[in-house]
Amino acid sequence: MNNILQLPALKTPCYYYDLDLLRETLRVATHEADKHAFRLHYAVKANANPRLLALIRSRGLGADCVSGNEVAAAIDSGFPAADIVYAGVGKSDDEIRRALEADIFCFNCESFPEMEVINGIAASLGLRARVALRVNPNVDAHTHRYITTGVEENKFGFYLHDLEAAIRRCRELPALEWLGLHFHVGSQITDMEVFCELCARVSDLQRHLAMHGLVPAHVNFGGGLGVDYDDPDEHSIPNFAAYLRVFADHFEARPGQQLHLEPGRSLVAQCGSLVSRVLYVKEGRDKKFIILDAGMSDLIRPALYQAHHAIENLTPSSAARDLYDVVGPICESSDCFAKAVDLPVTRRGDLIVLRSAGAYGEVMASRYNLRDLPPARFSDEGKASLA
Ligand SMILES: *Cc1c(COP(=O)(O)O)cnc(C)c1O
């Protein structure tokens, strides 16, 4: 963390990535996945920074993409097309064509009309699309409602009662090859019971399908493993061993079946911080505000879904403490990172970091208010790169 203070020509706001922590996180995740022969596909939407993508690829992970440009970014960063899966409820014709031409491993298909369109485009190109059907398993992830994806009221995937018909249609369409099933029930899931329930639900489903002679070769359980936003130093690497063991112990895999997972947040959240400088400390009537040079355009998670990030002052000049609302400069009341944060007495010019910002941070930055996009800085700057 304190390497930040050694970065040459530090301009704020910026994202800072601890590459040693990312390497160690990847080492643990791949080591645990290898024990069970699970395939990991990194969910590119969590962070598409090219250096991070290249490092993740170098550790042998595949890529899980949700747009044509993510597929292109994954290929540009060295992910072989054969290790790329592509999900999303609204794939455009052009995105489908590009992914077919790139010959990606698998489309995670989410609806009947999408299946027909992929078939049509593949046929017109003289190609065959490998397809897994995304199923909405109706498992409640017990997470924020904006990041819950696996219950029937939301837009993702096939409903269970349509699945058999969907598989049959997929196998009928001449330019499609049915590979298996895909699930993803939500994000920032910290209760392993949710994944146990998913395993039980999918095991039941498989039993039902097997009675009709349908056995998926591939089962993809998506992502969703949460991280500790409250104490990023205590839990800098999520418990991949416990998470992956759930699937090994609770899912009744069929012989020869390949299992896949798509971790995003759990791989990259803790290695990233948003670094900012204090512009002003403003005394309100009954509270004090720290006004940062970073705002919701740099990190939108607190404004978008009341997300919590640990906040630290890296350059306090006193041991005394006070309570502050930490806000950004943008003309929106929701541009507030946290309220009543206990911090050392803070002054103009102090460096403030928002921790655990490596996932859904930089990649969601916008130019709202015509602000500049925050650049990325890396822990190995100035040292020889050992990637
Ligand atoms: C977002 C997403 C993921 C990754 O989710 P995390 O919570 O970041 O692990 C995986 N698969 C799909 C289909 C997704 O949409």
The ligand as an SDF file (V2000), in Angstrom:
LIG
                    3D

 15 15  0  0  0  0  0  0  0  0999 V2000
  -20.3850  -10.3590  -13.7450 C   0  0  0  0  0  0  0  0  0  0  0  0
  -20.3150  -11.7750  -14.1500 C   0  0  0  0  0  0  0  0  0  0  0  0
  -19.3480  -12.6070  -13.5800 C   0  0  0  0  0  0  0  0  0  0  0  0
  -18.3800  -12.1710  -12.5150 C   0  0  0  0  0  0  0  0  0  0  0  0
  -19.0060  -11.8570  -11.3230 O   0  0  0  0  0  0  0  0  0  0  0  0
  -18.1240  -11.5230  -10.0190 P   0  0  0  0  0  0  0  0  0  0  0  0
  -19.1280  -11.2930   -8.9710 O   0  0  0  0  0  0  0  0  0  0  0  0
  -17.3230  -10.3110  -10.3240 O   0  0  0  0  0  0  0  0  0  0  0  0
  -17.2670  -12.7140   -9.7310 O   0  0  0  0  0  0  0  0  0  0  0  0
  -19.3050  -13.9090  -14.0300 C   0  0  0  0  0  0  0  0  0  0  0  0
  -20.1370  -14.3670  -14.9740 N   0  0  0  0  0  0  0  0  0  0  0  0
  -21.0850  -13.5800  -15.5440 C   0  0  0  0  0  0  0  0  0  0  0  0
  -21.9650  -14.1420  -16.5830 C   0  0  0  0  0  0  0  0  0  0  0  0
  -21.1980  -12.2730  -15.1550 C   0  0  0  0  0  0  0  0  0  0  0  0
  -22.1410  -11.5020  -15.7060 O   0  0  0  0  0  0  0  0  0  0  0  0
  1  2  1  0
  2  3  1  0
  2 14  2  0
  3  4  1  0
  3 10  2  0
  4  5  1  0
  5  6  1  0
  6  7  2  0
  6  8  1  0
  6  9  1  0
 10 11  1  0
 11 12  2  0
 12 13  1  0
 12 14  1  0
 14 15  1  0
M  END
$$$$
